[in-house]
Amino acid sequence: MDAALTHWINAAAGISPFLDKAMVGVSQIGVPLMVLAVVLQWWAKADRHHVRHAAVSAGLAFLLALAVNQFILLFVHRIRPYDAGVTHLLIAPSADWSFPSDHATASIAIVAAFAMQGLPRRTTALLVMALLICWSRIYIGTHYLTDIVGGAITGVLGAIMVRLAYRENSRLDKLVTRIL
């Protein structure tokens, strides 16, 4: 079922040059744009301390979740769907394993961190970006659907771990705010 859904999403690849270029672009610059969006939150005018805490939480969740991915990759060696003949690849092949998706992990970690801070408008905007990034990774042929789901789970778990360890108005929060 995973291969069938992945193939179905990737089936449109190669039909529309405009859509192909758009999806490759989203895949390549989506996560950096999300990081930029988080960085720009530092200068938010409304509820400045809370939004800054959310931005730092998102950065920490991003890094922690990607570190967890590197640990997972030591044990899970899933070949890419293009190597298995499931997808048509639109970009250069990747040198690492397929599961979990770092793009999904990074983007969903950011979304989850903002969601846990109770910032619905920002969360919604970031979620739209993250879903587009996740979809693009399957569309361009570099990930299975379950790679995306696995990455999303890792991203949420990273955000939960940060939420438990890095509380707003704690001594650590005040120290981080002073340093930054």
MDTraj code that builds the backbone (N, CA, C; nanometers):
import mdtraj as md
import numpy as np

residues = "MET ASP ALA ALA LEU THR HIS TRP ILE ASN ALA ALA ALA GLY ILE SER PRO PHE LEU ASP LYS ALA MET VAL GLY VAL SER GLN ILE GLY VAL PRO LEU MET VAL LEU ALA VAL VAL LEU GLN TRP TRP ALA LYS ALA ASP ARG HIS HIS VAL ARG HIS ALA ALA VAL SER ALA GLY LEU ALA PHE LEU LEU ALA LEU ALA VAL ASN GLN PHE ILE LEU LEU PHE VAL HIS ARG ILE ARG PRO TYR ASP ALA GLY VAL THR HIS LEU LEU ILE ALA PRO SER ALA ASP TRP SER PHE PRO SER ASP HIS ALA THR ALA SER ILE ALA ILE VAL ALA ALA PHE ALA MET GLN GLY LEU PRO ARG ARG THR THR ALA LEU LEU VAL MET ALA LEU LEU ILE CYS TRP SER ARG ILE TYR ILE GLY THR HIS TYR LEU THR ASP ILE VAL GLY GLY ALA ILE THR GLY VAL LEU GLY ALA ILE MET VAL ARG LEU ALA TYR ARG GLU ASN SER ARG LEU ASP LYS LEU VAL THR ARG ILE LEU".split()
xyz = np.array([
    [0.0826, -0.1189, 0.0000],
    [0.0000, 0.0000, 0.0000],
    [0.0877, 0.1263, 0.0000],
    [0.1965, 0.1223, 0.0773],
    [0.2880, 0.2364, 0.0823],
    [0.3443, 0.2661, -0.0564],
    [0.3901, 0.1619, -0.1245],
    [0.4464, 0.1809, -0.2586],
    [0.3395, 0.2292, -0.3556],
    [0.2182, 0.1785, -0.3421],
    [0.1095, 0.2192, -0.4325],
    [0.0741, 0.3661, -0.4132],
    [0.0620, 0.4104, -0.2888],
    [0.0306, 0.5517, -0.2629],
    [0.1456, 0.6429, -0.3056],
    [0.2663, 0.5988, -0.2794],
    [0.3838, 0.6760, -0.3209],
    [0.3863, 0.6894, -0.4729],
    [0.3635, 0.5784, -0.5422],
    [0.3616, 0.5801, -0.6887],
    [0.2499, 0.6699, -0.7409],
    [0.1325, 0.6652, -0.6765],
    [0.0188, 0.7473, -0.7179],
    [0.0520, 0.8965, -0.7071],
    [0.1151, 0.9375, -0.5958],
    [0.1519, 1.0783, -0.5771],
    [0.2584, 1.1188, -0.6787],
    [0.3539, 1.0299, -0.7020],
    [0.4644, 1.0589, -0.7933],
    [0.4244, 1.0465, -0.9403],
    [0.3090, 0.9889, -0.9701],
    [0.2671, 0.9650, -1.1088],
    [0.2571, 1.0931, -1.1908],
    [0.2298, 1.2056, -1.1270],
    [0.2192, 1.3322, -1.1997],
    [0.3558, 1.3897, -1.2363],
    [0.4620, 1.3390, -1.1750],
    [0.5970, 1.3899, -1.2028],
    [0.6326, 1.3650, -1.3486],
    [0.6812, 1.4683, -1.4146],
    [0.7231, 1.4570, -1.5527],
    [0.6161, 1.4967, -1.6532],
    [0.4941, 1.5218, -1.6074],
    [0.3852, 1.5593, -1.6981],
    [0.3834, 1.7099, -1.7236],
    [0.3988, 1.7867, -1.6172],
    [0.3942, 1.9321, -1.6282],
    [0.5289, 1.9919, -1.5871],
    [0.6031, 2.0487, -1.6808],
    [0.7318, 2.1093, -1.6445],
    [0.7174, 2.2184, -1.5384],
    [0.6071, 2.2947, -1.5448],
    [0.5863, 2.4000, -1.4453],
    [0.5692, 2.3397, -1.3059],
    [0.4827, 2.2382, -1.2939],
    [0.4594, 2.1741, -1.1638],
    [0.5858, 2.1046, -1.1140],
    [0.6574, 2.0407, -1.2053],
    [0.7828, 1.9748, -1.1664],
    [0.8814, 2.0756, -1.1075],
    [0.8989, 2.1883, -1.1760],
    [0.9917, 2.2913, -1.1261],
    [0.9445, 2.3477, -0.9928],
    [0.8134, 2.3667, -0.9787],
    [0.7588, 2.4190, -0.8532],
    [0.7846, 2.3210, -0.7388],
    [0.7614, 2.1942, -0.7625],
    [0.7813, 2.0938, -0.6572],
    [0.9293, 2.0769, -0.6223],
    [1.0142, 2.0805, -0.7223],
    [1.1587, 2.0739, -0.6949],
    [1.2001, 2.1964, -0.6135],
    [1.1490, 2.3131, -0.6509],
    [1.1791, 2.4357, -0.5762],
    [1.1322, 2.4288, -0.4322],
    [1.0104, 2.3820, -0.4113],
    [0.9566, 2.3681, -0.2749],
    [1.0437, 2.2720, -0.1956],
    [1.0819, 2.1627, -0.2589],
    [1.1645, 2.0636, -0.1906],
    [1.3013, 2.1203, -0.1528],
    [1.3575, 2.2015, -0.2404],
    [1.4916, 2.2546, -0.2162],
    [1.4937, 2.3721, -0.1185],
    [1.3966, 2.4623, -0.1285],
    [1.4043, 2.5830, -0.0447],
    [1.2955, 2.5909, 0.0618],
    [1.2079, 2.4912, 0.0685],
    [1.0986, 2.4951, 0.1651],
    [1.1445, 2.5014, 0.3096],
    [1.2333, 2.4108, 0.3479],
    [1.2806, 2.4095, 0.4871],
    [1.3599, 2.5362, 0.5205],
    [1.4527, 2.5804, 0.4347],
    [1.5194, 2.7072, 0.4650],
    [1.4221, 2.8253, 0.4782],
    [1.3167, 2.8274, 0.3975],
    [1.2168, 2.9341, 0.4112],
    [1.1421, 2.9245, 0.5438],
    [1.1147, 2.8020, 0.5875],
    [1.0496, 2.7859, 0.7180],
    [1.1424, 2.8332, 0.8298],
    [1.2688, 2.8007, 0.8204],
    [1.3655, 2.8465, 0.9207],
    [1.3707, 2.9992, 0.9213],
    [1.3720, 3.0587, 0.8044],
    [1.3701, 3.2048, 0.7950],
    [1.2433, 3.2616, 0.8591],
    [1.1301, 3.1980, 0.8347],
    [1.0041, 3.2433, 0.8952],
    [1.0112, 3.2370, 1.0478],
    [1.0748, 3.1345, 1.1000],
    [1.0911, 3.1220, 1.2461],
    [1.1841, 3.2319, 1.2974],
    [1.2943, 3.2535, 1.2297],
    [1.3898, 3.3578, 1.2710],
    [1.3222, 3.4944, 1.2720],
    [1.2405, 3.5213, 1.1723],
    [1.1723, 3.6511, 1.1650],
    [1.0723, 3.6712, 1.2791],
    [1.0315, 3.5635, 1.3433],
    [0.9396, 3.5761, 1.4571],
    [1.0055, 3.6482, 1.5751],
    [1.1367, 3.6515, 1.5752],
    [1.2098, 3.7170, 1.6837],
    [1.1683, 3.8639, 1.6968],
    [1.1304, 3.9243, 1.5861],
    [1.0948, 4.0658, 1.5859],
    [0.9435, 4.0889, 1.5867],
    [0.8692, 3.9889, 1.6280],
    [0.7231, 4.0040, 1.6370],
    [0.6898, 4.1140, 1.7367],
    [0.5881, 4.1901, 1.7058],
    [0.5501, 4.3015, 1.7936],
    [0.4561, 4.2559, 1.9050],
    [0.3610, 4.1701, 1.8724],
    [0.2628, 4.1256, 1.9717],
    [0.3164, 4.0069, 2.0507],
    [0.2997, 4.0108, 2.1809],
    [0.3353, 3.9003, 2.2704],
    [0.4798, 3.8541, 2.2466],
    [0.5682, 3.9517, 2.2438],
    [0.7073, 3.9299, 2.2027],
    [0.7766, 3.8156, 2.2771],
    [0.7698, 3.8131, 2.4093],
    [0.8418, 3.7095, 2.4844],
    [0.7887, 3.5703, 2.4500],
    [0.6577, 3.5561, 2.4422],
    [0.5974, 3.4259, 2.4132],
    [0.6354, 3.3786, 2.2722],
    [0.6315, 3.4673, 2.1749],
    [0.6655, 3.4308, 2.0377],
    [0.8147, 3.3974, 2.0275],
    [0.8979, 3.4712, 2.0987],
    [1.0407, 3.4402, 2.0980],
    [1.0666, 3.3026, 2.1601],
    [0.9938, 3.2733, 2.2674],
    [1.0074, 3.1407, 2.3286],
    [0.9675, 3.0325, 2.2280],
    [0.8611, 3.0565, 2.1534],
    [0.8165, 2.9608, 2.0521],
    [0.9232, 2.9436, 1.9435],
    [0.9854, 3.0519, 1.9031],
    [1.0887, 3.0450, 1.7989],
    [1.2096, 2.9649, 1.8469],
    [1.2519, 2.9882, 1.9700],
    [1.3646, 2.9117, 2.0249],
    [1.3244, 2.7652, 2.0395],
    [1.2027, 2.7403, 2.0864],
    [1.1536, 2.6027, 2.0989],
    [1.1529, 2.5328, 1.9637],
    [1.1099, 2.6031, 1.8604],
    [1.1074, 2.5454, 1.7257],
    [1.2484, 2.5105, 1.6792],
    [1.3434, 2.5992, 1.7050],
    [1.4820, 2.5717, 1.6671],
    [1.5390, 2.4513, 1.7392],
    [1.5106, 2.4429, 1.8689],
    [1.5589, 2.3284, 1.9468],
    [1.4923, 2.1984, 1.9027],
    [1.3621, 2.2028, 1.8773],
    [1.2889, 2.0841, 1.8306],
    [1.3431, 2.0381, 1.6958],
    [1.3685, 2.1323, 1.6076],
    [1.4265, 2.1068, 1.4754],
    [1.5577, 2.0296, 1.4906],
    [1.6480, 2.0821, 1.5722],
    [1.7799, 2.0202, 1.5893],
    [1.7714, 1.8848, 1.6592],
    [1.6914, 1.8764, 1.7643],
    [1.6787, 1.7514, 1.8386],
    [1.6170, 1.6417, 1.7516],
    [1.5128, 1.6743, 1.6799],
    [1.4466, 1.5747, 1.5948],
    [1.5389, 1.5264, 1.4832],
    [1.6154, 1.6176, 1.4239],
    [1.7101, 1.5751, 1.3202],
    [1.8214, 1.4877, 1.3786],
    [1.8608, 1.5135, 1.5031],
    [1.9596, 1.4284, 1.5691],
    [1.9021, 1.2881, 1.5917],
    [1.7757, 1.2812, 1.6311],
    [1.7091, 1.1514, 1.6481],
    [1.7067, 1.0773, 1.5145],
    [1.6798, 1.1495, 1.4051],
    [1.6817, 1.0873, 1.2723],
    [1.8163, 1.0221, 1.2431],
    [1.9252, 1.0898, 1.2770],
    [2.0572, 1.0341, 1.2512],
    [2.0788, 0.9046, 1.3291],
    [2.0233, 0.8989, 1.4501],
    [2.0304, 0.7762, 1.5291],
    [1.9494, 0.6652, 1.4621],
    [1.8296, 0.6975, 1.4173],
    [1.7440, 0.5987, 1.3497],
    [1.8142, 0.5443, 1.2258],
    [1.8808, 0.6326, 1.1512],
    [1.9479, 0.5913, 1.0278],
    [2.0626, 0.4924, 1.0523],
    [2.1102, 0.4830, 1.1755],
    [2.2120, 0.3828, 1.2072],
    [2.1554, 0.2416, 1.2018],
    [2.0235, 0.2301, 1.2231],
    [1.9602, 0.0986, 1.2330],
    [1.8624, 0.0664, 1.1203],
    [1.8061, 0.1684, 1.0586],
    [1.7061, 0.1471, 0.9535],
    [1.7683, 0.1868, 0.8201],
    [1.7799, 0.0894, 0.7318],
    [1.8424, 0.1117, 0.6014],
    [1.7420, 0.0834, 0.4900],
    [1.6548, 0.1771, 0.4679],
    [1.5523, 0.1613, 0.3651],
    [1.5986, 0.2282, 0.2356],
    [1.5939, 0.1543, 0.1281],
    [1.6361, 0.2114, 0.0004],
    [1.5326, 0.3138, -0.0466],
    [1.5780, 0.4042, -0.1277],
    [1.4918, 0.5090, -0.1817],
    [1.3920, 0.4482, -0.2804],
    [1.2740, 0.5096, -0.2935],
    [1.1731, 0.4525, -0.3836],
    [1.2164, 0.4505, -0.5307],
    [1.3009, 0.5437, -0.5717],
    [1.3481, 0.5420, -0.7099],
    [1.4427, 0.4255, -0.7344],
    [1.5175, 0.3851, -0.6317],
    [1.6049, 0.2678, -0.6446],
    [1.5247, 0.1382, -0.6500],
    [1.4054, 0.1404, -0.5926],
    [1.3178, 0.0225, -0.5923],
    [1.2264, 0.0204, -0.7146],
    [1.2373, 0.1208, -0.8020],
    [1.1551, 0.1262, -0.9213],
    [1.0120, 0.1723, -0.8969],
    [0.9876, 0.2367, -0.7814],
    [0.8529, 0.2818, -0.7465],
    [0.8250, 0.4209, -0.8011],
    [0.9274, 0.5059, -0.8050],
    [0.9063, 0.6458, -0.8448],
    [1.0000, 0.6870, -0.9569],
    [0.9612, 0.7957, -1.0185],
    [1.0418, 0.8636, -1.1207],
    [1.1090, 0.9814, -1.0503],
    [1.2399, 0.9855, -1.0449],
    [1.3143, 1.0874, -0.9711],
    [1.3349, 1.2126, -1.0547],
    [1.3043, 1.3288, -0.9946],
    [1.3200, 1.4569, -1.0646],
    [1.4459, 1.5335, -1.0250],
    [1.5166, 1.4859, -0.9231],
    [1.6375, 1.5541, -0.8750],
    [1.7523, 1.4534, -0.8719],
    [1.8692, 1.4992, -0.8338],
    [1.9836, 1.4081, -0.8209],
    [1.9583, 1.3080, -0.7087],
    [2.0071, 1.1861, -0.7238],
    [1.9878, 1.0850, -0.6195],
    [2.0538, 1.1259, -0.4876],
    [1.9981, 1.0789, -0.3801],
    [2.0506, 1.1072, -0.2462],
    [2.1478, 0.9973, -0.2055],
    [2.2436, 1.0333, -0.1232],
    [2.3452, 0.9368, -0.0806],
    [2.3061, 0.8622, 0.0467],
    [2.2011, 0.9074, 0.1166],
    [2.1657, 0.8423, 0.2426],
    [2.0382, 0.7583, 0.2277],
    [1.9979, 0.6962, 0.3355],
    [1.8804, 0.6094, 0.3358],
    [1.7526, 0.6923, 0.3338],
    [1.6442, 0.6254, 0.3049],
    [1.5165, 0.6933, 0.2819],
    [1.4380, 0.7247, 0.4088],
    [1.4442, 0.6376, 0.5094],
    [1.3599, 0.6520, 0.6287],
    [1.4424, 0.6962, 0.7473],
    [1.3936, 0.7971, 0.8200],
    [1.2805, 0.8863, 0.7969],
    [1.3231, 1.0088, 0.7156],
    [1.2249, 1.0809, 0.6668],
    [1.2525, 1.2001, 0.5861],
    [1.2974, 1.3163, 0.6748],
    [1.4170, 1.3673, 0.6486],
    [1.4661, 1.4835, 0.7236],
    [1.3814, 1.6080, 0.6963],
    [1.3351, 1.6232, 0.5729],
    [1.2520, 1.7393, 0.5399],
    [1.1214, 1.7374, 0.6200],
    [1.0590, 1.6206, 0.6276],
    [0.9353, 1.6087, 0.7052],
    [0.9642, 1.6320, 0.8535],
    [1.0720, 1.5746, 0.9019],
    [1.1089, 1.5912, 1.0423],
    [1.1281, 1.7380, 1.0777],
    [1.2084, 1.8062, 0.9990],
    [1.2403, 1.9464, 1.0274],
    [1.1164, 2.0349, 1.0213],
    [1.0384, 2.0202, 0.9143],
    [0.9229, 2.1089, 0.8974],
    [0.8140, 2.0813, 1.0003],
    [0.7878, 1.9558, 1.0301],
    [0.6835, 1.9232, 1.1274],
    [0.7298, 1.9556, 1.2695],
    [0.8583, 1.9452, 1.2989],
    [0.9085, 1.9850, 1.4308],
    [0.8792, 2.1328, 1.4561],
    [0.8994, 2.2149, 1.3550],
    [0.8715, 2.3577, 1.3672],
    [0.7229, 2.3811, 1.3911],
    [0.6391, 2.3160, 1.3122],
    [0.4937, 2.3306, 1.3268],
    [0.4494, 2.2868, 1.4658],
    [0.4974, 2.1713, 1.5102],
    [0.4564, 2.1183, 1.6407],
    [0.5004, 2.2099, 1.7549],
    [0.6199, 2.2674, 1.7431],
    [0.6676, 2.3575, 1.8483],
    [0.5780, 2.4808, 1.8582],
    [0.5396, 2.5380, 1.7455],
    [0.4500, 2.6538, 1.7483],
    [0.3106, 2.6154, 1.7954],
    [0.2643, 2.4982, 1.7574],
    [0.1322, 2.4522, 1.8016],
    [0.1288, 2.4356, 1.9534],
    [0.2362, 2.3828, 2.0106],
    [0.2419, 2.3608, 2.1550],
    [0.2514, 2.4909, 2.2332],
    [0.2829, 2.5991, 2.1656],
    [0.2876, 2.7298, 2.2308],
    [0.1553, 2.8046, 2.2166],
    [0.0582, 2.7416, 2.1526],
    [-0.0744, 2.8039, 2.1400],
    [-0.0746, 2.9259, 2.0497],
    [-0.0105, 2.9151, 1.9354],
    [-0.0053, 3.0244, 1.8385],
    [-0.0727, 2.9770, 1.7093],
    [-0.2059, 2.9780, 1.7056],
    [-0.2788, 2.9130, 1.5959],
    [-0.2560, 2.9722, 1.4571],
    [-0.2487, 3.1028, 1.4440],
    [-0.2297, 3.1614, 1.3105],
    [-0.0919, 3.1269, 1.2550],
    [0.0078, 3.1404, 1.3375],
    [0.1431, 3.1055, 1.2930],
    [0.1519, 2.9556, 1.2639],
    [0.0922, 2.8752, 1.3502],
    [0.0936, 2.7302, 1.3312],
    [0.0281, 2.6919, 1.1990],
    [-0.0846, 2.7527, 1.1683],
    [-0.1552, 2.7218, 1.0433],
    [-0.0706, 2.7566, 0.9219],
    [-0.0095, 2.8740, 0.9228],
    [0.0757, 2.9147, 0.8100],
    [0.1945, 2.8193, 0.7945],
    [0.2565, 2.7841, 0.9059],
    [0.3702, 2.6924, 0.9011],
    [0.3260, 2.5526, 0.8589],
    [0.2077, 2.5104, 0.9016],
    [0.1565, 2.3783, 0.8635],
    [0.1336, 2.3687, 0.7126],
    [0.0801, 2.4728, 0.6542],
    [0.0597, 2.4735, 0.5085],
    [0.1946, 2.4564, 0.4385],
    [0.2949, 2.5298, 0.4851],
    [0.4288, 2.5179, 0.4266],
    [0.4831, 2.3757, 0.4443],
    [0.4682, 2.3208, 0.5645],
    [0.5218, 2.1876, 0.5936],
    [0.4542, 2.0798, 0.5095],
    [0.3230, 2.0888, 0.4947],
    [0.2523, 1.9880, 0.4146],
    [0.2952, 1.9949, 0.2679],
    [0.3175, 2.1145, 0.2191],
    [0.3639, 2.1294, 0.0812],
    [0.5043, 2.0699, 0.0652],
    [0.5889, 2.0926, 0.1625],
    [0.7241, 2.0352, 0.1590],
    [0.7162, 1.8828, 0.1608],
    [0.6357, 1.8302, 0.2503],
    [0.6220, 1.6841, 0.2615],
    [0.5688, 1.6238, 0.1316],
    [0.4653, 1.6854, 0.0752],
    [0.4083, 1.6369, -0.0505],
    [0.5143, 1.6413, -0.1616],
    [0.5924, 1.7492, -0.1641],
    [0.6923, 1.7641, -0.2709],
    [0.7963, 1.6531, -0.2657],
    [0.8304, 1.6057, -0.1478],
    [0.9325, 1.5012, -0.1350],
    [0.8862, 1.3698, -0.1975],
    [0.7569, 1.3434, -0.1888],
    [0.7022, 1.2236, -0.2541],
    [0.6871, 1.2504, -0.4039],
    [0.6348, 1.3663, -0.4375],
    [0.6124, 1.4034, -0.5772],
    [0.7402, 1.3930, -0.6594],
    [0.8510, 1.4430, -0.6059],
    [0.9759, 1.4419, -0.6830],
    [1.0427, 1.3048, -0.6835],
    [0.9872, 1.2105, -0.6063],
    [1.0321, 1.0723, -0.6123],
    [1.1382, 1.0306, -0.5149],
    [1.1677, 1.1129, -0.4169],
    [1.2788, 1.0812, -0.3274],
    [1.2378, 1.0103, -0.1974],
    [1.1069, 1.0082, -0.1652],
    [1.0608, 0.9432, -0.0420],
    [0.9324, 0.8657, -0.0624],
    [0.9176, 0.7624, 0.0180],
    [0.7904, 0.6923, 0.0326],
    [0.7004, 0.7737, 0.1246],
    [0.5718, 0.7491, 0.1167],
    [0.4769, 0.8142, 0.2073],
    [0.5110, 0.7840, 0.3527],
    [0.5479, 0.6602, 0.3839],
    [0.5788, 0.6266, 0.5235],
    [0.7099, 0.6906, 0.5711],
    [0.7989, 0.7256, 0.4800],
    [0.9179, 0.8027, 0.5196],
    [0.8751, 0.9388, 0.5735],
    [0.7752, 0.9968, 0.5076],
    [0.7214, 1.1264, 0.5488],
    [0.6514, 1.1131, 0.6840],
    [0.5701, 1.0096, 0.6974],
    [0.4982, 0.9871, 0.8243],
    [0.5984, 0.9639, 0.9372],
    [0.6995, 0.8824, 0.9115],
    [0.8031, 0.8581, 1.0128],
    [0.8756, 0.9855, 1.0516],
    [0.9082, 1.0680, 0.9526],
    [0.9733, 1.1959, 0.9804],
    [0.8835, 1.2890, 1.0589],
    [0.7543, 1.2900, 1.0252],
    [0.6595, 1.3747, 1.0988],
    [0.6496, 1.3306, 1.2447],
    [0.6476, 1.2011, 1.2675],
    [0.6420, 1.1502, 1.4054],
    [0.7671, 1.1914, 1.4816],
    [0.8830, 1.1783, 1.4182],
    [1.0082, 1.2201, 1.4828],
    [1.0062, 1.3693, 1.5140],
    [0.9524, 1.4494, 1.4211],
    [0.9426, 1.5936, 1.4441],
    [0.8539, 1.6280, 1.5621],
    [0.7393, 1.5613, 1.5709],
    [0.6476, 1.5854, 1.6839],
    [0.7124, 1.5408, 1.8147],
    [0.7782, 1.4262, 1.8137],
    [0.8449, 1.3789, 1.9358],
    [0.9553, 1.4751, 1.9793],
    [1.0297, 1.5294, 1.8839],
    [1.1317, 1.6291, 1.9169],
    [1.0699, 1.7515, 1.9822],
    [0.9568, 1.7977, 1.9286],
    [0.8883, 1.9147, 1.9854],
    [0.8351, 1.8845, 2.1252],
    [0.7858, 1.7634, 2.1463],
    [0.7364, 1.7251, 2.2791],
    [0.8510, 1.7231, 2.3796],
    [0.9650, 1.6666, 2.3395],
    [1.0803, 1.6622, 2.4306],
    [1.1267, 1.8028, 2.4674],
    [1.1293, 1.8914, 2.3700],
    [1.1679, 2.0295, 2.3977],
    [1.0657, 2.0948, 2.4891],
    [0.9387, 2.0726, 2.4638],
    [0.8317, 2.1314, 2.5466],
    [0.8455, 2.0876, 2.6925],
    [0.8828, 1.9623, 2.7145],
    [0.8986, 1.9116, 2.8509],
    [1.0221, 1.9682, 2.9208],
    [1.1269, 1.9953, 2.8451],
    [1.2532, 2.0397, 2.9043],
    [1.2719, 2.1906, 2.9074],
    [1.2059, 2.2601, 2.8176],
    [1.2302, 2.4042, 2.8011],
    [1.0995, 2.4787, 2.8189],
    [1.0703, 2.5150, 2.9422],
    [0.9448, 2.5807, 2.9770],
    [0.9575, 2.7323, 2.9718],
    [0.8500, 2.7950, 2.9323],
    [0.8472, 2.9407, 2.9276],
    [0.8573, 2.9972, 3.0693],
    [0.9341, 3.1038, 3.0832],
    [0.9590, 3.1733, 3.2106],
    [1.0410, 3.0918, 3.3092],
    [1.1034, 2.9845, 3.2647],
    [1.1944, 2.9096, 3.3518],
    [1.3287, 2.9817, 3.3546],
    [1.4169, 2.9382, 3.4407],
    [1.5503, 2.9986, 3.4449],
    [1.6234, 2.9799, 3.3128],
    [1.6059, 2.8620, 3.2537],
    [1.6696, 2.8351, 3.1248],
    [1.6156, 2.9294, 3.0172],
    [1.4852, 2.9524, 3.0181],
    [1.4231, 3.0416, 2.9206],
    [1.4767, 3.1837, 2.9366],
    [1.4885, 3.2295, 3.0600],
    [1.5401, 3.3639, 3.0845],
    [1.6856, 3.3758, 3.0435],
    [1.7635, 3.2699, 3.0688],
    [1.9037, 3.2695, 3.0284],
    [1.9156, 3.2744, 2.8762],
    [1.8393, 3.1917, 2.8067],
    [1.8429, 3.1887, 2.6597],
    [1.8017, 3.3242, 2.6038],
    [1.6970, 3.3830, 2.6580],
    [1.6508, 3.5127, 2.6097],
    [1.7575, 3.6199, 2.6289],
    [1.8286, 3.6156, 2.7436],
    [1.9356, 3.7118, 2.7667],
    [2.0512, 3.6927, 2.6689],
    [2.0856, 3.5677, 2.6424],
    [2.1957, 3.5387, 2.5527],
    [2.1624, 3.5817, 2.4094],
    [2.0398, 3.5525, 2.3670],
    [2.0007, 3.5853, 2.2300],
    [1.9558, 3.7290, 2.2224],
])
top = md.Topology()
chain = top.add_chain()
for i, resn in enumerate(residues, 1):
    res = top.add_residue(resn, chain, resSeq=i)
    for name in ("N", "CA", "C"):
        top.add_atom(name, md.element.get_by_symbol(name[0]), res)
traj = md.Trajectory(xyz[None], top)
